[in-house]
Amino acid sequence: MKRIIAAIIILAMATAFVCGCNSSKKTAGSADDTVYEVLLSSQNAESSIHSKNVVDIWAKRIEEATNGRVKFVYYWSSSLSGIPELLDNLESGAVGAAWAGTGSYPGRFTALTGTGRPGLGLRSTAAGAEALWNWFQVEECQKELGTLVLAGAYPNGDVVINNSVREIKTASDFQGLRLRAMNSSWQAAFEELGIVPMSFGMNDTYENLEKNVADGLVQDFDFLAWSRIFEVSPFAMDQGLSVNASLLLFSPHFLNSLPDDLREIVMGCCGIELSRACGEALEKNDSQRRQEYIDGGGIVYPATPEVMSALEGSYGAARDNWIRECDQKGYDGNALNQRLLEIVAPFVGK
């Protein structure tokens, strides 16, 4: 009997020791060889410049810095999560990391999308990326991100007007065009120009243009090229009018699964330098993406002085609409607008 009791005690002690070792492998600050996989969802195709930025500038940097202990698993073209529910899946932990464009979530990021209203003057460059990062640190912007952890932010291409009907040479050519607006500020500008603003999911863009449900949209050349919009909507004005912010995001659940030392390394690979690197890559590839659009049959034409004058006349409506929506969210819209102008001023046009 004594032997049996002794054996039980020894077994219990051994079990406790093993369990203690297993749990210590993932305790904060411990060094181990555990590989932590992060499922990354992107609404972009693998061929997109943004997807290349995600891999080469973000993911590879983290994988190398962690000696392979953090490994990214990629799901392109919303194959892991659809666009509408992507941010919710990040918050729940079903998705570990994501690339997302703020323009794909109308009404969700009022403060954030102030940088994407027409006429503000930011460009898709390293400087533009720095302006976005700085703006996203503002309290209202942080509030809108909720529990999501911002790893990087950059403008994903200078936004141009695209349509399937005609080159826009005069102010009257805007009349009656049915264009997808990137956000509500753009909707207000459209109405000022006589354009009919439309709203639908980005994944439905090609089909809606092909079926004549809409005439075009405002978007960057990267999207227009890899989604082959030129096949159904060839006319694009060669004039950058705003930017659409891209977000590189982590789920807090994934980050909390990491030991403290590893989480510190991962976040050390993120931030303003990551944002600037992505912006610089976009600027270097700008002419290539435009050429891909033209090679596919797209027609890129210059903006006339009359058209630019009409566009500039619509920017006030876009600004006022954004301020009004900020007020509705409980912010002080005029004060927030002043802060936005002060933050982006050093980077406008650069």
KEKE-3310 file (N, C-alpha, C; in steps of 0.2 Angstrom, whole numbers, plus 5000, padded with zeros to 4 digits):
npx = (5004:5010:5019:5011:5005:5017:5021:5010:5012:5024:5021:5012:5020:5029:5020:5015:5028:5030:5019:5021:5033:5028:5018:5027:5033:5027:5025:5026:5040:5048:5061:5059:5057:5045:5034:5025:5011:5003:4988:4985:4975:4970:4962:4967:4973:4986:4995:4995:5003:5002:5001:5014:5021:5016:5022:5036:5040:5034:5030:5042:5051:5048:5048:5061:5067:5062:5068:5061:5052:5039:5028:5020:5005:4997:4982:4975:4965:4953:4951:4951:4943:4929:4927:4917:4916:4929:4936:4929:4932:4945:4945:4939:4948:4948:4955:4972:4980:4980:4978:4970:4959:4954:4944:4935:4926:4914:4908:4913:4926:4926:4934:4947:4946:4947:4959:4958:4949:4944:4955:4964:4977:4988:5000:5004:5017:5032:5032:5019:5014:5020:5013:5000:5002:5005:4993:4985:4988:4981:4969:4955:4956:4962:4952:4943:4949:4947:4950:4959:4976:4987:4999:5005:5003:4998:4997:4987:4989:4988:4972:4962:4949:4939:4931:4918:4912:4917:4930:4934:4932:4926:4917:4904:4904:4904:4891:4878:4886:4888:4896:4906:4908:4922:4921:4910:4914:4918:4906:4899:4906:4904:4891:4891:4897:4888:4888:4882:4882:4887:4886:4894:4901:4919:4923:4913:4914:4919:4910:4898:4902:4903:4890:4884:4878:4884:4895:4908:4922:4931:4948:4964:4978:4984:4974:4965:4972:4976:4964:4959:4950:4951:4946:4932:4930:4937:4942:4953:4957:4972:4976:4980:4969:4966:4970:4969:4968:4978:4978:4989:4986:4985:4978:4973:4972:4980:4993:4993:4995:5008:5024:5031:5044:5044:5033:5037:5048:5041:5032:5042:5046:5036:5026:5031:5042:5040:5028:5033:5042:5033:5026:5036:5039:5028:5028:5039:5034:5024:5024:5025:5013:5003:5007:5004:4990:4988:4993:4984:4974:4968:4964:4973:4971:4974:4970:4959:4961:4948:4941:4948:4946:4932:4933:4940:4931:4922:4928:4926:4913:4915:4924:4915:4906:4913:4916:4904:4900:4909:4905:4893:4897:4901:4912:4922:4920:4925:4936:4943:4946:4954:4965:4969:4973:4984:4992:4995:5000:5015:5017:5010:5008:5020)
npy = (4994:5006:5007:5010:5022:5030:5029:5036:5049:5052:5051:5062:5073:5072:5075:5088:5095:5093:5100:5112:5116:5116:5126:5137:5139:5148:5159:5176:5185:5174:5163:5154:5141:5142:5143:5156:5158:5170:5174:5182:5194:5201:5213:5215:5209:5197:5202:5215:5231:5235:5222:5217:5227:5223:5210:5212:5223:5223:5210:5202:5209:5207:5194:5191:5198:5192:5180:5170:5166:5172:5170:5173:5170:5170:5177:5182:5194:5194:5181:5175:5183:5192:5210:5218:5212:5211:5219:5217:5203:5204:5210:5200:5190:5181:5183:5187:5198:5212:5220:5234:5246:5262:5268:5257:5255:5263:5276:5271:5276:5291:5302:5297:5297:5310:5314:5309:5317:5326:5337:5340:5339:5330:5317:5301:5296:5295:5306:5309:5297:5299:5310:5304:5294:5302:5309:5299:5296:5305:5308:5306:5298:5287:5282:5278:5267:5258:5242:5238:5236:5248:5245:5251:5265:5271:5281:5274:5277:5290:5297:5296:5302:5290:5284:5277:5283:5295:5307:5319:5335:5348:5357:5354:5341:5333:5332:5321:5309:5293:5289:5279:5284:5287:5291:5299:5313:5314:5311:5323:5332:5327:5329:5343:5345:5340:5326:5310:5302:5286:5270:5256:5239:5237:5225:5223:5232:5230:5222:5230:5241:5234:5230:5242:5248:5257:5271:5274:5277:5284:5281:5274:5271:5259:5250:5251:5245:5232:5226:5226:5236:5245:5237:5239:5252:5264:5278:5289:5302:5311:5317:5319:5319:5316:5306:5289:5281:5267:5254:5245:5232:5224:5211:5212:5201:5192:5198:5198:5184:5182:5181:5193:5198:5195:5201:5214:5215:5213:5224:5234:5233:5241:5256:5273:5272:5261:5265:5276:5269:5261:5271:5277:5266:5265:5278:5276:5266:5272:5277:5265:5258:5266:5264:5251:5252:5259:5251:5240:5246:5257:5274:5288:5305:5323:5335:5349:5367:5372:5361:5359:5370:5369:5357:5362:5371:5362:5358:5364:5360:5347:5348:5354:5345:5334:5340:5342:5329:5324:5332:5326:5313:5317:5324:5339:5347:5358:5361:5349:5349:5360:5355:5345:5351:5358:5347:5341:5350:5352:5342:5343:5342:5335)
npz = (5000:5004:4994:4983:4987:4987:4974:4968:4973:4967:4954:4953:4957:4946:4935:4939:4937:4923:4918:4923:4916:4903:4903:4906:4894:4887:4895:4901:4895:4893:4885:4871:4858:4852:4838:4832:4823:4813:4806:4792:4784:4768:4758:4746:4730:4727:4718:4720:4724:4737:4743:4741:4749:4762:4763:4760:4767:4780:4785:4782:4789:4802:4804:4802:4812:4823:4822:4815:4824:4824:4812:4797:4789:4774:4767:4753:4743:4751:4755:4767:4776:4773:4767:4774:4787:4792:4801:4813:4814:4817:4829:4837:4836:4827:4815:4814:4809:4798:4782:4777:4769:4773:4766:4763:4773:4775:4785:4797:4801:4804:4810:4806:4792:4788:4783:4770:4763:4748:4741:4751:4750:4753:4748:4740:4747:4756:4765:4765:4771:4784:4789:4789:4799:4810:4812:4815:4828:4836:4848:4845:4834:4839:4847:4838:4832:4842:4850:4841:4835:4829:4817:4806:4794:4779:4764:4751:4737:4726:4723:4710:4697:4689:4675:4664:4653:4647:4643:4655:4651:4653:4665:4664:4660:4671:4675:4680:4680:4687:4701:4711:4728:4739:4752:4763:4763:4750:4743:4746:4739:4726:4724:4724:4712:4703:4701:4703:4718:4722:4732:4736:4739:4737:4731:4722:4712:4699:4693:4694:4686:4674:4671:4670:4681:4688:4683:4686:4698:4712:4714:4717:4706:4707:4712:4701:4691:4695:4698:4685:4680:4670:4659:4659:4662:4656:4656:4665:4675:4675:4688:4704:4718:4731:4745:4750:4765:4770:4782:4793:4803:4819:4828:4845:4852:4846:4848:4862:4864:4863:4871:4882:4878:4864:4859:4861:4852:4840:4839:4839:4826:4819:4816:4814:4805:4798:4791:4783:4775:4767:4761:4753:4745:4737:4730:4722:4713:4707:4693:4686:4689:4684:4670:4669:4669:4658:4648:4648:4641:4646:4647:4650:4654:4654:4667:4664:4665:4668:4673:4685:4692:4694:4702:4713:4718:4724:4736:4748:4752:4754:4765:4775:4776:4782:4795:4800:4802:4811:4822:4824:4829:4841:4843:4842:4829:4821:4829:4828:4814:4813:4820:4812:4800:4805:4808:4796:4788:4787:4777:4766:4749:4747)
capx = (5000:5014:5022:5006:5005:5023:5020:5005:5015:5030:5018:5009:5025:5031:5015:5016:5034:5029:5014:5024:5037:5024:5015:5032:5036:5023:5025:5029:5047:5052:5064:5058:5057:5038:5033:5018:5008:4998:4984:4985:4970:4971:4957:4970:4976:4993:4999:4995:5009:5001:5003:5021:5023:5014:5026:5043:5042:5031:5031:5049:5055:5046:5050:5069:5069:5061:5072:5057:5047:5033:5027:5014:5002:4994:4976:4974:4958:4948:4949:4950:4938:4926:4928:4913:4917:4936:4938:4926:4936:4952:4943:4937:4954:4948:4960:4978:4983:4976:4979:4963:4959:4948:4938:4931:4922:4911:4904:4916:4931:4925:4940:4953:4946:4948:4965:4956:4944:4947:4958:4968:4984:4992:5001:5006:5024:5035:5030:5011:5013:5021:5007:4994:5004:5004:4986:4981:4989:4976:4964:4949:4957:4964:4946:4939:4952:4945:4955:4964:4983:4989:5006:5007:4998:5001:4992:4988:4989:4984:4966:4960:4943:4939:4924:4917:4908:4920:4935:4930:4936:4923:4913:4897:4905:4903:4884:4875:4890:4887:4903:4907:4912:4927:4919:4905:4916:4918:4899:4897:4910:4901:4884:4892:4899:4882:4889:4877:4887:4885:4890:4894:4907:4924:4923:4907:4916:4920:4903:4893:4903:4902:4883:4881:4875:4888:4899:4915:4923:4937:4952:4971:4980:4985:4967:4962:4976:4976:4957:4957:4945:4952:4942:4925:4930:4944:4945:4955:4960:4978:4976:4978:4964:4966:4973:4965:4973:4979:4980:4992:4983:4986:4973:4975:4972:4987:4998:4993:4997:5015:5028:5033:5050:5043:5029:5041:5051:5036:5030:5048:5046:5030:5027:5032:5047:5036:5024:5037:5045:5028:5025:5042:5039:5022:5031:5044:5031:5019:5024:5024:5006:5000:5008:5000:4983:4987:4995:4978:4968:4965:4965:4974:4971:4976:4964:4959:4960:4941:4939:4952:4942:4926:4935:4942:4925:4918:4932:4923:4907:4918:4926:4910:4902:4917:4916:4897:4900:4913:4900:4888:4901:4902:4919:4921:4922:4929:4943:4947:4948:4960:4971:4971:4976:4990:4997:4997:5003:5022:5018:5006:5011:5027)
capy = (5000:5012:5008:5013:5029:5033:5030:5041:5055:5053:5053:5068:5077:5073:5078:5095:5097:5094:5105:5118:5117:5118:5133:5142:5140:5154:5164:5183:5186:5167:5162:5147:5140:5141:5148:5159:5160:5175:5174:5189:5194:5207:5213:5216:5203:5196:5206:5222:5234:5234:5216:5217:5230:5219:5205:5213:5228:5222:5203:5199:5212:5204:5187:5191:5201:5187:5173:5165:5164:5174:5168:5176:5165:5175:5176:5188:5195:5193:5174:5173:5187:5198:5216:5221:5209:5210:5223:5213:5197:5206:5212:5194:5186:5176:5186:5190:5204:5213:5226:5237:5253:5265:5269:5252:5255:5270:5278:5268:5280:5298:5306:5295:5298:5317:5314:5307:5321:5329:5344:5342:5340:5324:5313:5294:5297:5294:5312:5308:5292:5302:5314:5299:5291:5307:5310:5293:5296:5310:5304:5304:5293:5281:5280:5275:5261:5253:5238:5236:5239:5250:5244:5256:5268:5275:5283:5269:5279:5296:5295:5299:5300:5285:5283:5273:5287:5300:5311:5325:5341:5354:5356:5351:5334:5330:5331:5315:5303:5289:5287:5277:5289:5284:5292:5304:5319:5314:5311:5330:5335:5325:5333:5350:5345:5337:5319:5306:5298:5279:5267:5248:5236:5237:5219:5223:5237:5228:5219:5235:5245:5230:5229:5248:5250:5263:5274:5274:5278:5288:5276:5274:5267:5252:5246:5251:5241:5224:5224:5227:5241:5247:5233:5241:5259:5266:5285:5291:5309:5311:5322:5316:5323:5315:5299:5284:5278:5260:5252:5238:5231:5218:5209:5212:5194:5189:5201:5195:5177:5182:5183:5200:5200:5194:5206:5220:5215:5214:5231:5238:5233:5244:5263:5278:5271:5256:5269:5279:5264:5259:5277:5277:5261:5267:5283:5273:5262:5275:5277:5258:5256:5270:5261:5245:5254:5261:5245:5236:5249:5263:5281:5293:5311:5328:5339:5355:5372:5373:5355:5360:5376:5366:5353:5366:5374:5357:5355:5367:5356:5341:5350:5356:5338:5331:5344:5340:5322:5324:5334:5320:5308:5319:5328:5346:5346:5364:5361:5344:5351:5364:5351:5341:5356:5359:5341:5339:5356:5351:5337:5344:5342:5332)
capz = (5000:5005:4988:4979:4988:4985:4967:4966:4974:4962:4947:4954:4956:4939:4931:4940:4934:4916:4917:4924:4910:4897:4904:4906:4888:4884:4900:4899:4895:4893:4879:4869:4851:4849:4832:4833:4817:4813:4800:4789:4779:4765:4753:4740:4727:4729:4714:4722:4727:4744:4746:4741:4755:4767:4764:4760:4772:4786:4788:4782:4794:4809:4804:4803:4819:4828:4820:4813:4829:4822:4805:4794:4784:4770:4763:4748:4740:4756:4755:4774:4779:4769:4769:4780:4794:4793:4807:4818:4815:4820:4836:4840:4836:4821:4811:4818:4806:4791:4778:4776:4767:4777:4762:4762:4779:4776:4792:4803:4803:4802:4811:4802:4785:4787:4778:4763:4759:4742:4741:4757:4748:4755:4742:4742:4748:4763:4769:4766:4776:4791:4790:4792:4806:4816:4813:4818:4835:4839:4853:4842:4829:4843:4849:4832:4831:4847:4852:4836:4836:4823:4816:4801:4791:4773:4759:4746:4730:4724:4721:4703:4695:4683:4672:4658:4649:4643:4646:4658:4649:4655:4671:4663:4659:4678:4676:4679:4681:4693:4703:4718:4732:4743:4759:4763:4760:4742:4741:4746:4733:4720:4724:4722:4705:4699:4700:4707:4722:4723:4737:4735:4741:4733:4728:4717:4708:4692:4690:4693:4680:4668:4670:4669:4687:4689:4678:4688:4705:4713:4717:4715:4700:4709:4712:4694:4687:4697:4697:4678:4679:4663:4654:4659:4663:4653:4657:4671:4675:4678:4693:4711:4721:4738:4747:4754:4770:4772:4789:4794:4809:4823:4833:4852:4854:4844:4852:4869:4864:4863:4877:4882:4874:4857:4858:4860:4845:4834:4839:4837:4818:4817:4818:4809:4800:4793:4787:4778:4770:4763:4757:4748:4740:4733:4726:4717:4709:4704:4686:4684:4690:4679:4664:4668:4667:4650:4644:4648:4637:4650:4644:4655:4651:4659:4669:4661:4670:4670:4677:4691:4695:4697:4708:4719:4721:4728:4742:4754:4753:4757:4772:4779:4778:4787:4801:4803:4804:4817:4827:4825:4833:4848:4843:4841:4822:4819:4832:4825:4808:4814:4822:4806:4796:4808:4808:4789:4785:4785:4773:4760:4742:4747)
cpx = (5004:5018:5018:5006:5011:5023:5016:5008:5020:5027:5015:5014:5028:5026:5015:5022:5033:5024:5017:5029:5033:5021:5021:5035:5032:5022:5028:5037:5052:5055:5062:5058:5050:5037:5026:5016:5003:4995:4983:4980:4970:4965:4960:4972:4983:4998:4999:5002:5009:5003:5010:5024:5022:5020:5034:5045:5039:5033:5038:5053:5054:5048:5058:5071:5067:5064:5067:5052:5040:5033:5020:5012:4997:4987:4974:4967:4953:4946:4948:4944:4935:4928:4924:4915:4925:4938:4935:4930:4943:4950:4942:4943:4954:4953:4966:4981:4980:4979:4972:4964:4953:4942:4933:4926:4919:4907:4908:4922:4931:4931:4946:4952:4946:4954:4963:4951:4947:4949:4963:4975:4989:4994:5004:5014:5026:5032:5022:5010:5015:5016:5001:4996:5003:4997:4982:4983:4985:4971:4958:4950:4959:4957:4942:4943:4950:4951:4960:4971:4985:4997:5009:5002:5001:4996:4993:4987:4986:4978:4964:4952:4943:4932:4924:4914:4912:4926:4932:4935:4933:4919:4907:4898:4904:4895:4881:4879:4888:4893:4902:4911:4916:4924:4913:4907:4916:4911:4897:4900:4906:4895:4885:4894:4893:4883:4884:4882:4883:4889:4889:4901:4912:4924:4917:4908:4916:4913:4898:4895:4902:4894:4880:4877:4878:4893:4907:4916:4929:4942:4959:4972:4981:4979:4965:4966:4975:4969:4954:4951:4945:4948:4935:4924:4936:4947:4947:4959:4967:4979:4975:4974:4964:4970:4968:4969:4973:4981:4983:4990:4985:4980:4976:4976:4978:4993:4999:4995:5005:5018:5030:5038:5048:5038:5032:5045:5047:5034:5036:5049:5040:5031:5028:5037:5044:5032:5027:5040:5039:5026:5030:5041:5033:5024:5035:5040:5025:5018:5022:5016:5002:5001:5005:4993:4983:4989:4988:4972:4965:4968:4967:4975:4972:4969:4965:4959:4953:4939:4942:4948:4936:4927:4936:4936:4921:4922:4929:4917:4910:4921:4921:4906:4906:4916:4909:4897:4904:4909:4895:4891:4902:4909:4917:4924:4927:4936:4947:4949:4954:4966:4973:4975:4983:4995:4999:5000:5010:5022:5014:5010:5018:5026)
cpy = (5006:5013:5011:5020:5033:5034:5035:5048:5057:5055:5060:5074:5078:5076:5086:5098:5098:5099:5112:5120:5119:5125:5138:5143:5147:5160:5170:5183:5179:5167:5155:5147:5140:5146:5150:5161:5165:5175:5181:5189:5201:5207:5214:5209:5203:5200:5213:5225:5234:5228:5215:5221:5226:5214:5207:5219:5227:5215:5201:5202:5209:5197:5186:5193:5196:5180:5168:5163:5167:5173:5170:5171:5170:5173:5182:5188:5193:5186:5171:5176:5192:5204:5219:5219:5209:5213:5219:5206:5198:5207:5205:5189:5181:5177:5189:5196:5205:5220:5228:5244:5256:5267:5263:5251:5262:5271:5275:5273:5287:5302:5304:5297:5306:5318:5313:5311:5325:5336:5345:5342:5335:5320:5306:5294:5295:5300:5311:5302:5294:5306:5309:5297:5296:5309:5305:5292:5301:5306:5302:5298:5287:5278:5276:5268:5256:5249:5236:5240:5241:5249:5249:5259:5272:5276:5278:5271:5286:5295:5299:5298:5296:5285:5279:5277:5291:5303:5317:5331:5348:5352:5353:5343:5330:5328:5324:5309:5300:5286:5285:5282:5285:5285:5297:5311:5320:5314:5319:5333:5333:5328:5340:5350:5342:5330:5316:5301:5291:5276:5259:5246:5236:5230:5218:5228:5235:5226:5225:5240:5241:5230:5236:5251:5256:5265:5274:5275:5283:5283:5277:5270:5260:5247:5246:5246:5233:5222:5224:5231:5244:5244:5236:5248:5262:5273:5287:5298:5309:5317:5319:5321:5322:5308:5295:5280:5270:5259:5245:5237:5224:5217:5209:5205:5190:5191:5199:5188:5177:5184:5190:5202:5200:5199:5213:5221:5216:5221:5236:5238:5238:5252:5267:5276:5265:5260:5272:5275:5262:5265:5278:5272:5262:5273:5280:5269:5265:5275:5270:5256:5260:5267:5255:5246:5255:5255:5240:5240:5255:5269:5286:5300:5317:5332:5346:5361:5373:5367:5356:5365:5373:5361:5357:5369:5369:5355:5358:5363:5349:5342:5351:5349:5334:5334:5342:5333:5321:5327:5329:5315:5310:5323:5335:5347:5352:5363:5355:5345:5356:5360:5347:5345:5357:5353:5340:5344:5355:5346:5338:5345:5339:5325)
cpz = (5000:4998:4983:4980:4986:4978:4964:4967:4969:4956:4948:4953:4949:4934:4932:4937:4927:4914:4918:4919:4904:4897:4904:4899:4885:4890:4898:4900:4894:4886:4877:4861:4848:4843:4833:4826:4817:4806:4798:4783:4775:4759:4746:4737:4728:4724:4715:4725:4735:4747:4746:4748:4761:4769:4765:4766:4779:4789:4788:4788:4801:4809:4805:4810:4825:4827:4819:4818:4828:4814:4802:4789:4780:4767:4759:4746:4744:4756:4762:4777:4774:4771:4775:4787:4796:4800:4813:4819:4818:4828:4840:4840:4831:4816:4815:4816:4800:4788:4776:4774:4771:4773:4761:4768:4780:4782:4798:4806:4801:4804:4807:4795:4783:4782:4771:4760:4753:4744:4747:4755:4750:4748:4745:4742:4755:4768:4770:4771:4783:4793:4793:4799:4812:4817:4817:4826:4839:4843:4849:4837:4833:4845:4844:4831:4836:4849:4847:4837:4830:4822:4811:4797:4785:4768:4753:4739:4730:4721:4715:4702:4689:4681:4666:4652:4644:4647:4649:4656:4652:4662:4670:4662:4666:4678:4675:4679:4687:4695:4710:4722:4737:4751:4758:4761:4753:4740:4741:4741:4727:4719:4721:4715:4700:4697:4705:4711:4723:4729:4736:4737:4735:4728:4722:4712:4700:4689:4689:4687:4674:4666:4670:4675:4689:4683:4680:4696:4706:4717:4714:4709:4701:4709:4705:4690:4689:4697:4690:4677:4672:4658:4654:4660:4662:4655:4664:4670:4678:4683:4700:4715:4729:4739:4751:4759:4770:4779:4789:4802:4812:4827:4840:4854:4852:4848:4859:4870:4864:4869:4876:4878:4867:4855:4857:4854:4840:4834:4837:4829:4815:4818:4812:4803:4795:4788:4782:4773:4765:4758:4751:4743:4735:4728:4720:4712:4705:4696:4683:4684:4685:4672:4663:4666:4660:4646:4643:4644:4640:4646:4650:4652:4656:4661:4666:4667:4673:4674:4684:4695:4698:4703:4714:4722:4725:4735:4748:4756:4757:4764:4777:4781:4783:4794:4804:4805:4810:4823:4829:4829:4840:4848:4841:4833:4819:4823:4829:4818:4808:4816:4816:4801:4798:4808:4801:4786:4782:4779:4766:4754:4742:4746)
residu = (MET:LYS:ARG:ILE:ILE:ALA:ALA:ILE:ILE:ILE:LEU:ALA:MET:ALA:THR:ALA:PHE:VAL:CYS:GLY:CYS:ASN:SER:SER:LYS:LYS:THR:ALA:GLY:SER:ALA:ASP:ASP:THR:VAL:TYR:GLU:VAL:LEU:LEU:SER:SER:GLN:ASN:ALA:GLU:SER:SER:ILE:HIS:SER:LYS:ASN:VAL:VAL:ASP:ILE:TRP:ALA:LYS:ARG:ILE:GLU:GLU:ALA:THR:ASN:GLY:ARG:VAL:LYS:PHE:VAL:TYR:TYR:TRP:SER:SER:SER:LEU:SER:GLY:ILE:PRO:GLU:LEU:LEU:ASP:ASN:LEU:GLU:SER:GLY:ALA:VAL:GLY:ALA:ALA:TRP:ALA:GLY:THR:GLY:SER:TYR:PRO:GLY:ARG:PHE:THR:ALA:LEU:THR:GLY:THR:GLY:ARG:PRO:GLY:LEU:GLY:LEU:ARG:SER:THR:ALA:ALA:GLY:ALA:GLU:ALA:LEU:TRP:ASN:TRP:PHE:GLN:VAL:GLU:GLU:CYS:GLN:LYS:GLU:LEU:GLY:THR:LEU:VAL:LEU:ALA:GLY:ALA:TYR:PRO:ASN:GLY:ASP:VAL:VAL:ILE:ASN:ASN:SER:VAL:ARG:GLU:ILE:LYS:THR:ALA:SER:ASP:PHE:GLN:GLY:LEU:ARG:LEU:ARG:ALA:MET:ASN:SER:SER:TRP:GLN:ALA:ALA:PHE:GLU:GLU:LEU:GLY:ILE:VAL:PRO:MET:SER:PHE:GLY:MET:ASN:ASP:THR:TYR:GLU:ASN:LEU:GLU:LYS:ASN:VAL:ALA:ASP:GLY:LEU:VAL:GLN:ASP:PHE:ASP:PHE:LEU:ALA:TRP:SER:ARG:ILE:PHE:GLU:VAL:SER:PRO:PHE:ALA:MET:ASP:GLN:GLY:LEU:SER:VAL:ASN:ALA:SER:LEU:LEU:LEU:PHE:SER:PRO:HIS:PHE:LEU:ASN:SER:LEU:PRO:ASP:ASP:LEU:ARG:GLU:ILE:VAL:MET:GLY:CYS:CYS:GLY:ILE:GLU:LEU:SER:ARG:ALA:CYS:GLY:GLU:ALA:LEU:GLU:LYS:ASN:ASP:SER:GLN:ARG:ARG:GLN:GLU:TYR:ILE:ASP:GLY:GLY:GLY:ILE:VAL:TYR:PRO:ALA:THR:PRO:GLU:VAL:MET:SER:ALA:LEU:GLU:GLY:SER:TYR:GLY:ALA:ALA:ARG:ASP:ASN:TRP:ILE:ARG:GLU:CYS:ASP:GLN:LYS:GLY:TYR:ASP:GLY:ASN:ALA:LEU:ASN:GLN:ARG:LEU:LEU:GLU:ILE:VAL:ALA:PRO:PHE:VAL:GLY:LYS)
# end
